[in-house]
Amino acid sequence: MSLRPYFLGIFVLGILLTPALFASPAPQLTGTYKLTGNTDLGSEIRFTAELEFLNPADHAVTVSSVGLPSPFSPGHMVTVPATLTVQSHSKAQVSLQFVVPKRDFTAWSAGPHQLFLVRFQAAGTRPGIANVLLLRLT
């Protein structure tokens, strides 16, 4: 008797159940951002972004860090700490400073909106990470 189908079944079941066991619900955060200044550091750019998060949910969301994924180096990200609580049905603003490779900044800032990787915790849930799309204000 082969155990292969048995282990395959357990493996598939584990894959299907893992997200349900460990995932935190993604926040419904949306919002805008505005670049308020940048400095050329040679191979890097230091810039400040004013982020405004909007929370349409019925519970508060606490943001502990915001990251920018690199378009050229998958898995590489610049993350900065943030201390911000967005109350339910409210907005909250934070100003953060990032230092990123120049070519990442050029590619990242080219579009009308950007993805920010936000580390968060909603009331009554475990901490999680979610991509949050923010629209750029000029």
Buried (B, 14 or more C-beta within 10 A) or exposed (E): EEEEEEEEEEEEEEEEEEEEEEEBEBBBBBBBBBBEEBEEEEEBBBBBBBBBBBBEBEBBBBBBBBBBBBEEEEEEEBBBEBEBBBEEEEEBBBEBEBEBBEBBBEBBBEEEEBBBBBBBBBEEBEEBEBEBEBBBEE
